[in-house]
Amino acid sequence: MRNYIDEIKTLPLFTGIKHEDLEPMLTCLGSYLKTYKKGQFVSLAEEPLKCVGVLLSGKVHMIKEDLWGNKTILVLIKEGGVFGETFACGSDMVSTVTFVTASECKVLFMPFDRILHSCNLSCVFHHRLIENMVRLIADKNVQFLERLEVASKRTLREKILSFLSAQAEFHDNREFVISMGRLELADYLCVDRSALTRELSNMEADGLIEYEKNRFKILQ
């Protein structure tokens, strides 16, 4: 853990916590590190989740799969993001989604019960950690609302425009690069990849957008 302190201290979850307090805090919480290759499962649906995952590097997908094997990407967790907190702090701690790596990843795991309850040493950093966790959970809820807005659109074009509009607002620019490839975007929009490719071409022909791979420019 000591070798990654400089890397860990820059993450949003640890904002306001002194460098010298970070290693004792992680030890006190019983934190541990794990590395994953691309395509590995971090946790599966119906499994209990007792730890919060903090993504030090890479990308992780939160996915939902139905009985017929149709997969939907609910949230894309990026470097510095937190995942699993919704289930780790629940009453039965059983996950209803699967977390799978979209690239090589390094994850810091922290038992949620130790985050939530101060230890006997009454560590001074504990309250700040809880404040940061609440803030990140709120940010995750905003992501879910954006995801819901996209999914609620009736047509494929409306879904694409809603997604691209949110990306333009996030980047504060009509020209931007998204962090998802075409297959990932199709899974996120809950559409067929071929249909997505056709509609993007149609939208470009209609003068709505320009795009190349994962770089987009909104024209209207």
DAMOBEL-V785441 format. One record per pair of residues at least 24 apart in sequence whose C-alpha atoms are under 10 Angstrom apart, sorted by sequence separation. I is the first residue (numbers start at 0). GAP is how many residues later the second one is. If there is no record, write none. Layout:
# DAMOBEL-V785441
((I | GAP) (I | GAP))
This chain:
# DAMOBEL-V785441
((1 | 24) (53 | 24) (54 | 24) (55 | 24) (56 | 24) (72 | 24) (73 | 24) (74 | 24) (76 | 24) (77 | 24) (87 | 24) (88 | 24) (0 | 25) (53 | 25) (54 | 25) (55 | 25) (72 | 25) (75 | 25) (76 | 25) (81 | 25) (83 | 25) (84 | 25) (86 | 25) (87 | 25) (159 | 25) (162 | 25) (0 | 26) (53 | 26) (54 | 26) (55 | 26) (72 | 26) (75 | 26) (78 | 26) (80 | 26) (81 | 26) (82 | 26) (84 | 26) (159 | 26) (162 | 26) (52 | 27) (53 | 27) (54 | 27) (78 | 27) (79 | 27) (81 | 27) (84 | 27) (88 | 27) (52 | 28) (53 | 28) (54 | 28) (78 | 28) (83 | 28) (3 | 29) (52 | 29) (53 | 29) (159 | 29) (184 | 29) (0 | 30) (51 | 30) (52 | 30) (53 | 30) (158 | 30) (0 | 31) (51 | 31) (52 | 31) (53 | 31) (64 | 31) (158 | 31) (181 | 31) (0 | 32) (50 | 32) (51 | 32) (52 | 32) (63 | 32) (64 | 32) (158 | 32) (180 | 32) (181 | 32) (50 | 33) (51 | 33) (62 | 33) (63 | 33) (64 | 33) (155 | 33) (179 | 33) (180 | 33) (49 | 34) (50 | 34) (51 | 34) (62 | 34) (63 | 34) (155 | 34) (174 | 34) (176 | 34) (179 | 34) (48 | 35) (49 | 35) (51 | 35) (52 | 35) (61 | 35) (62 | 35) (63 | 35) (155 | 35) (173 | 35) (174 | 35) (175 | 35) (176 | 35) (177 | 35) (178 | 35) (48 | 36) (50 | 36) (51 | 36) (60 | 36) (61 | 36) (62 | 36) (152 | 36) (155 | 36) (159 | 36) (174 | 36) (176 | 36) (177 | 36) (178 | 36) (48 | 37) (49 | 37) (50 | 37) (51 | 37) (60 | 37) (61 | 37) (62 | 37) (150 | 37) (176 | 37) (177 | 37) (48 | 38) (49 | 38) (50 | 38) (60 | 38) (61 | 38) (149 | 38) (150 | 38) (175 | 38) (176 | 38) (177 | 38) (47 | 39) (48 | 39) (49 | 39) (59 | 39) (60 | 39) (61 | 39) (149 | 39) (150 | 39) (155 | 39) (156 | 39) (159 | 39) (175 | 39) (176 | 39) (47 | 40) (48 | 40) (49 | 40) (59 | 40) (60 | 40) (149 | 40) (155 | 40) (159 | 40) (174 | 40) (175 | 40) (176 | 40) (12 | 41) (42 | 41) (48 | 41) (58 | 41) (59 | 41) (60 | 41) (146 | 41) (174 | 41) (175 | 41) (11 | 42) (49 | 42) (50 | 42) (58 | 42) (59 | 42) (60 | 42) (146 | 42) (156 | 42) (160 | 42) (173 | 42) (174 | 42) (175 | 42) (10 | 43) (48 | 43) (49 | 43) (57 | 43) (58 | 43) (59 | 43) (155 | 43) (156 | 43) (159 | 43) (173 | 43) (174 | 43) (10 | 44) (47 | 44) (48 | 44) (49 | 44) (57 | 44) (58 | 44) (59 | 44) (155 | 44) (172 | 44) (173 | 44) (174 | 44) (10 | 45) (47 | 45) (48 | 45) (49 | 45) (57 | 45) (58 | 45) (59 | 45) (156 | 45) (163 | 45) (172 | 45) (173 | 45) (7 | 46) (9 | 46) (46 | 46) (47 | 46) (48 | 46) (56 | 46) (57 | 46) (58 | 46) (156 | 46) (173 | 46) (7 | 47) (45 | 47) (46 | 47) (47 | 47) (56 | 47) (57 | 47) (58 | 47) (59 | 47) (160 | 47) (7 | 48) (45 | 48) (46 | 48) (47 | 48) (56 | 48) (57 | 48) (84 | 48) (160 | 48) (167 | 48) (6 | 49) (44 | 49) (45 | 49) (46 | 49) (55 | 49) (56 | 49) (57 | 49) (84 | 49) (166 | 49) (167 | 49) (6 | 50) (43 | 50) (44 | 50) (45 | 50) (46 | 50) (54 | 50) (55 | 50) (56 | 50) (167 | 50) (43 | 51) (44 | 51) (45 | 51) (46 | 51) (54 | 51) (55 | 51) (56 | 51) (81 | 51) (84 | 51) (85 | 51) (3 | 52) (42 | 52) (43 | 52) (44 | 52) (45 | 52) (53 | 52) (54 | 52) (55 | 52) (84 | 52) (163 | 52) (43 | 53) (44 | 53) (52 | 53) (53 | 53) (54 | 53) (82 | 53) (163 | 53) (164 | 53) (42 | 54) (43 | 54) (44 | 54) (52 | 54) (53 | 54) (54 | 54) (81 | 54) (82 | 54) (85 | 54) (163 | 54) (42 | 55) (43 | 55) (51 | 55) (52 | 55) (53 | 55) (80 | 55) (81 | 55) (84 | 55) (85 | 55) (41 | 56) (42 | 56) (43 | 56) (51 | 56) (52 | 56) (53 | 56) (40 | 57) (41 | 57) (42 | 57) (50 | 57) (51 | 57) (52 | 57) (82 | 57) (160 | 57) (40 | 58) (41 | 58) (42 | 58) (50 | 58) (51 | 58) (52 | 58) (80 | 58) (81 | 58) (39 | 59) (40 | 59) (41 | 59) (49 | 59) (50 | 59) (51 | 59) (52 | 59) (80 | 59) (38 | 60) (39 | 60) (40 | 60) (49 | 60) (50 | 60) (51 | 60) (38 | 61) (39 | 61) (40 | 61) (49 | 61) (50 | 61) (51 | 61) (37 | 62) (38 | 62) (39 | 62) (48 | 62) (49 | 62) (50 | 62) (36 | 63) (37 | 63) (38 | 63) (39 | 63) (41 | 63) (48 | 63) (49 | 63) (50 | 63) (51 | 63) (76 | 63) (35 | 64) (36 | 64) (37 | 64) (38 | 64) (39 | 64) (50 | 64) (35 | 65) (36 | 65) (37 | 65) (38 | 65) (39 | 65) (41 | 65) (74 | 65) (35 | 66) (36 | 66) (37 | 66) (38 | 66) (12 | 67) (35 | 67) (36 | 67) (37 | 67) (75 | 67) (10 | 68) (11 | 68) (12 | 68) (35 | 68) (36 | 68) (74 | 68) (10 | 69) (11 | 69) (12 | 69) (34 | 69) (35 | 69) (36 | 69) (73 | 69) (74 | 69) (9 | 70) (10 | 70) (11 | 70) (34 | 70) (35 | 70) (73 | 70) (10 | 71) (33 | 71) (34 | 71) (35 | 71) (7 | 72) (33 | 72) (34 | 72) (74 | 72) (6 | 73) (32 | 73) (33 | 73) (34 | 73) (73 | 73) (32 | 74) (33 | 74) (72 | 74) (73 | 74) (31 | 75) (32 | 75) (33 | 75) (31 | 76) (32 | 76) (30 | 77) (31 | 77) (32 | 77) (73 | 77) (30 | 78) (31 | 78) (101 | 78) (29 | 79) (30 | 79) (31 | 79) (28 | 80) (29 | 80) (30 | 80) (28 | 81) (29 | 81) (30 | 81) (51 | 81) (25 | 82) (28 | 82) (101 | 82) (25 | 83) (26 | 83) (28 | 83) (30 | 83) (25 | 84) (28 | 84) (29 | 84) (28 | 85) (29 | 85) (27 | 86) (28 | 86) (27 | 87) (28 | 88) (28 | 89) (24 | 90) (28 | 90) (27 | 91) (27 | 93) (27 | 95) (28 | 97) (24 | 98) (23 | 99) (24 | 99) (7 | 100) (24 | 100) (23 | 101) (24 | 101) (77 | 101) (20 | 102) (20 | 103) (21 | 103) (75 | 103) (20 | 104) (24 | 104) (75 | 104) (0 | 107) (16 | 107) (17 | 107) (16 | 108) (75 | 108) (15 | 109) (16 | 109) (13 | 111) (16 | 111) (72 | 111) (15 | 112) (16 | 112) (71 | 112) (72 | 112) (75 | 112) (14 | 113) (15 | 113) (71 | 113) (72 | 113) (73 | 113) (74 | 113) (13 | 114) (14 | 114) (71 | 114) (72 | 114) (73 | 114) (12 | 115) (13 | 115) (70 | 115) (71 | 115) (72 | 115) (73 | 115) (12 | 116) (13 | 116) (14 | 116) (15 | 116) (70 | 116) (71 | 116) (72 | 116) (73 | 116) (11 | 117) (12 | 117) (13 | 117) (14 | 117) (69 | 117) (70 | 117) (71 | 117) (72 | 117) (12 | 118) (13 | 118) (71 | 118) (12 | 119) (13 | 119) (70 | 119) (71 | 119) (11 | 120) (12 | 120) (58 | 120) (69 | 120) (11 | 121) (12 | 121) (12 | 122) (11 | 123) (12 | 123) (60 | 123) (11 | 124) (62 | 124) (62 | 125) (60 | 127))
